[in-house]
Amino acid sequence: MKVDIFGLGYVGCVMAACLANDGNHVVGIDINPLKVEMINAGQSPIIEPGLADMIRQGRQSGKLSADMDARAVVLESDISLICVGTPSNDNGSLRLDYVDNVCRQIGEALREKDSYHVVVVRSTVLPGTVEERLIPILERASGRKAGVDFGVCMNPEFLREGSAIKDYYHPGILVIGELDQRSGDLLAPLYEPIEVPLTRTAIRTAEMVKYTCNAFHALKVVFGNEIGTLAKANGVDGQEVMDIICQDKQLNISTAYLRPGYAFGGSCLPKDLRAILYRAKELDVELPMLGTLLQSNHQHVEMSIKMVERIGKHKIGVLGLSFKAETDDVRESPVITLIETLIGRGYQVRIYDEKIQLARLVGANKAFLEKGIPHITTLMCATMEELIDQSEVLVVANSAAEFRQIGEKMKPGQFLIDLVGIAKAAGSQIENYEGICW
């Protein structure tokens, strides 16, 4: 394919070299004449293992070149990849003028072009940027319509300095956010040499995936450092602790607990977090990130309360009382906080949970429930159908299997708030459906 790449910085140079190596005809475009001269001389403008050899080979094969004439290059190519920087402003916002200018240049060239062309944003931009900002710039400059006269994709990169070429050919994920299928169909063949499943999704999702990855990486670094700091203060080798933690691929280094849903609860997580933070205070150790977890968890419960309040109905049916399905453990269940708050604010609340048999609850489990909801016996329903009959708003609060049928059992005019995602599959068929994180 004929590909042009705007921006010969880190991402652009690696992309240009790898795509040329795969047999595509690639032209790099940059406003810096020195970078253009270096590429055309078979030299790498940046230091990266293996890149200099790949650029030299690309020039020798005639597959790789560089230019400063954006118009001429776009007129001769099939795809434009935008790889310019999006640095921070002083207030933390993104500086987007480089991306804006490139889109303007591409649009002006497309005004003169009859054949279909795909514009691909690889620069890191926040969700909504491509559709709300960049596509309008392209359309104004070109006089053409996105999705009709030209295609648009968001194709986030996951390249690390020092291992960028390896990361290009062996990525953890490969994502194309496409304006329409035609846009994605033209871009997808570029990645046929890469043996990783290709995920095609919406543009906003692809934009969000990039930020989620970087936020998660930052989170892991800070988590490891805070655990290491606390471990050392307790006379423990923090690196050894984390080496052991990382051996667990079932819960620790896995997909477990990474699905957006409701707040955590139960007999372990809240109690043990409080204990860690208390020990840190005793040792004068600051744990800023770990110290915010309980607060953030509580804000998630508050979010669910506000979702109910926004609807404006007062008969609320809560499906699930325990902190997770297939258990009768209600200790520190966030659902109890939800119910307790709603009752205190004048709502009529009914509850159904097949696993909660009040007569069988004992010990701390029983005490926690009776303290939070003293008149719990008057609120419980024997069946899900009974709860549905007495409710205007249904709140799915844990992932019991029977709750998957809630959409089939609802009555016209009822609202469904899904806190766990178990009814998500039926959400599109429910008129009044809202998920807490989707």
N, C-alpha and C positions, 0 to 999 in steps of 0.2 A: 504494500500500500504506500501511497505518498502522504507523508506526515510532516507537518511543520510544528515546531516547538517554540513557544514564546517564553523566553527567559532561560539563559544558560548559566543559572546558578547550580546549586547542588542537585536538586531534583531534575532540572532540565538537562544537565549534562549526562547524568546517569540514564535517564530515559532515552535521550538521543542515541547514546552509545549502544544500549541494549536493543532498542528497536532496529537500529541499523545492523546489529549483529544477527538479528532474526531474519534479515533479508528485506526489510522495508527501506524505501527511499526516504531519508530523513534530512530536513533542513532546520537547523537551529537559528532562531532570530533573537537578537539582543541589541540594545541601544549602545552597548559598550563595544567600541571597535576592537579593543584588545582581545576580548573573548572571541569575537568572530575570527580575528586573525589567527588566534591560537588553534581553534578547531580546524580551520582550513589548512593549517600547517601540520595537522595531525598531533597536536599537543593538547593536554588536558588543562583547563583553567583552574581546576581544583585538585586537591590531593585526596585520593581515594584508592584503596588497593585494587589493582587490576584495571582501573579506568583508563589510564594512559595507553596501555596496550590495546584496549578495545577501541579507543578513538583512533589510534594510528591504523588499526586494521580496517575500521570503517572508512577512513579516507582512502586507503589503498584499494579497497573494493569499489569505491565510487558510490557507496550507499549513504555516506554522511558528508554534509557540508554545512556551512553557516552563512548567513546573509543579514543585511540590515534593512533590506527593502521588503517590508511586510506585505505590501499589496501584491507584488509580483509573485511572492512565494505562495500566498493563500490562493491566488488564481490558479496555480498549478497543482495544488494538493487536494486530498480528500478529507483530511482531518486536521484540525488545529488543536494542539494541546497547550493549555495555559498553565505555565509553571512559574509565574513570577511571585515575588514575595508579598506577604501580607503582614508586615511588622506591626507592633503595638504602638498606639499613641500613648501620650503621657497618662491619660485617664484609663488605660486598659482596653479601650476600643481598638478595633482593627483599622489599619490604614489601608484603604482599598483603591487608592488612586492609580496604582500600578495595574491592577486588574481592570479597572474602569478604562484606562487608556488602551490597553490591549484589546478589549472588547470593541472599543470604538474603531480601532484600526482594522480588526477583522470584519466588522460590520461594513465599513466603507469599501473593503475589497469585495465583500459578498454582493454589494449593490451592482457590481459589474459582472457577476458570475451567474451563469445559467444552470450549471450542474449542482446537484445536491451536495451539501457540505455539512460536516458535524463539528461543532465547537465543544471541546471537552475541558472542563475546569478541573485542574489538579491542585491548584492553589487551595490552601486551607481557608475556608470561609464558613461563617455561622449559618445555621439552618434558615432558609428563606432568602439568602443572599442571591443565589443564582436566579430564582424565579422572580423575585421582587425587585432586584436591582440590575443584574447583569443582562438578563434577557431583554428588558426594555431598552437598554443601551444598544444591544445588538440590533434590535428591531428598528430603532430610530435611525441608526447609522446606515443600515442596509436598505431600509424601506421594504423589508421582507417580513414574513410571519414565521416565528419559531414553531416547529412542529408541522409546518407545511412546506416552506421553502428551504429551510435548513434545520438541522437537528441540534440538540443540546444534551450533554451528559455531565454529570458530576462523577469524577473518578478519583477518589482520595488515594493518596500514596502513603505507604507504611515503610519508608526507607530509613534505616539508621546509618548515621555517619560511621564509617569504618567497616561496615558490612553491607553497603547499599546494593552492590551487584548481587550478592547472595540473597539479600532480602527481595530483590526484584524477581528473581527466578524461583525463589522458594518462600513466598509470602505466607503469613498465617491465614489471611483472608484476601479475597479479590472481589472488589465491589464496584458495580456500575450503577449509578443512579441515573435513570433515563427519563427524558421528557415524554418520550413515546417509544414504542417498540422499534420503529425504524431507526431512531437515533442509536439505540443500543445495538441493533443488528450490525451497523456499520463499524462500531467500535470493538465489539466483542472479538472479531478475528485477530486483532492485534495480540491478544493474550492466549491464542491457541497453543503456543510453545510451552506455556506454564501449566504444569500438572497440578493445579489446585482448582477445586470447584468454584465456578464463577457465580456470584450472587448478583442478580439484577433486581433493582428495587426503585423506589421513588427518589427523586433528587434530594428532597429534604432529609430523607432517611440516611442517604449516603453522606450528606453534610454532617449529620449528627453522629454517625458512626466514627468519623475521624476524631471529633472532639471527645467522644466517649472513650476511645482507645487511649488518647493522650492523658485524659483525666485519670483513667484507671492506672496507667503506668505511674503517674505522679503519686496517686494514692498508695500504690504498692511500695514505692521508695520511702514515703513518709511513714507508712505503717511499719516497715522493717526497721527504720531508724528509731522510731519511738519504742518499739519492743526491745530493740538492742539497748537503748538508753535505760529502760526500766530493768532489763535483765542485768546489766552491769551494776546498777545500783543495788541489786540484790545478790551480787557476787556470782552471777551466772554469765556464761559466754553467750552473748546474743546471737552470734553467727551459728553456733552449734544448735541453739534453739530453733532458728529458722531453717537450718539444714534438715532437722527432724520434721518440722512442720511441712516442708515441701515434699516430703516422701509420701504424704497422704494425697493421692490423686482422686480419691473418692469424694472428699468433702472440701479440703483446703485448696488444692490446685485443680479445680474442676468447674463445672457449670453450677454446682450447688450454691444456693443462696444468691444467685445473680439475676434472678428473674424479678422484674418490678412487680410489686404487689403490696400487701399490707405490712404494718409494722411488726417487728419481732416481739416476742413475749416468752412466756414459759418460766420454768424454774431455774434455768441456767444463765442465759445471756444477760438479762438485766442485773441479776445478783452478782455475777462474776465481773461484769464491767464496773459496777460500783466498788467492788472489792479492790480491783486493780487501781482505780482512781484514788481510793482512800490510801492504799499503800504508797502510791506516788506522792501524795501529800505528806505522808509521814517521812519520806525520804527527800523531800524538797525537790522532786523531779517533775518537770513540766511536760505534760502530754497533751498538747493543744488539739490534735486531731481526735485521739481517743476520747478526750474530754467532751467533745461535741456530739458523740454518737447517741447518747440517751436523749439529748435535747432534739436532735434531728429526728429520732424515732418518735418522740412525742409530737413533733410538728406534723408528722405523717398522719397520726391519729386525728389531730385537729383538722387536717385537710378533709378527712372522711366526714367529720361532723359538719363542716361547712358545705360539703356536697349535699348532705341531707337537707340542711337549712335552706339552701338556694331553691329547692324544689317547691317549698311552701306548703307541703302537705304534713299532716300531724299524726297519721296512723302509720307507724313504721314497723315492718316485720324484719327481724334479723335472723338470717340463716347461718347458724354456726356460733357457738359460744366459746369453745375451747380455743387455745391459741393456734392449734393446727388440727387437721382432720385425723380421724382414726385414733383419737385419744379423748379422755375425759378430764385432762389436766387444764384447769382454768387459771392456774397461778400466773399472775401478771399478764393475763391475756389482754391484748389491746382492745378486744371486743367489749370487755367489761367496762373499760374506760369510756368507750363509745356509747354504750347503753346507759351507763350511769349519768353521763353528761346530757344525753337526750332527755332522759326522765327528769333531770333537774331543770331542764328548760321547757318543760311542759308537754313533751311529746308522749303519745300513747304508744308504748313499745310492746311488741310480742316477740317471743323467741322460740326458735326450734333448733334442736341439736339432738339427733338420734342417740349419740354416745353419752349424753348427760342424763343420768338417772339420779335425781336428787337424793333419793333414799339410800343410794349406794356410795355417795361421796363421804369421805372421811378425812380426818386430820387437817393438815394445812390447806389442802385443796378445798375442802368444805368451808373452812374459816375464811379463806380469801373471797370466795363467792358470796357468802352471807354478809361479809363486811361491805363489799362493793355494791351488792344489790340485795338488801335485807328481805324484800318481799318477792324474791325470785320465783317462788312457787306459783304466784298469781299471774306470772307473765309467760310461763312456758306453755307451748302448744304440743299436743300429742303427735301431730302429723304436719307435714309440709303443706298439705292442702288446707288444713285448718288455719295455719298462719296466713296463707295467701288470701283466704276468704276475709280475713280481718284487717288487711293492710292496704294502704294506698301506695307506699314505697317499700320495695323489697331490697334488702342489703345482704349480699352474699359475702360472708365474712370469713369462711374457711373453705377448703377445697374438697369437702366430702363429695364422693362420686355422685350421689343422688341429686346434687345441686345442678348437675349438667342439664337436667331436664326442666329447669326452672322456666326457661323461655316458652316451653310447650304448655306449661301449666298456668302461666300468667293470664290475667284478664285484661280486656281492652281498657286503656287509660291508666294502667298501673305503671309505675316507674321502677327501673332496676338499676341499682348501684352495685357494681362488681368490684370488690376489693382484692380479689385474688386471681382473676382471669379465667376462672373455670367456665363461665358463661360467655366468654369472648367469642367463641365460634358461632354462637347463636345471636350475638349482639347486633349483627347487621339486619336480622329479621325482627328485632324488637324495636318498636317505635321510640320508646323512651328508655334508652340504654346509655349508661356512662361508666367507663372504667376509671379507676383512680389514677392510673399512669399511662393510659392509652386511649 
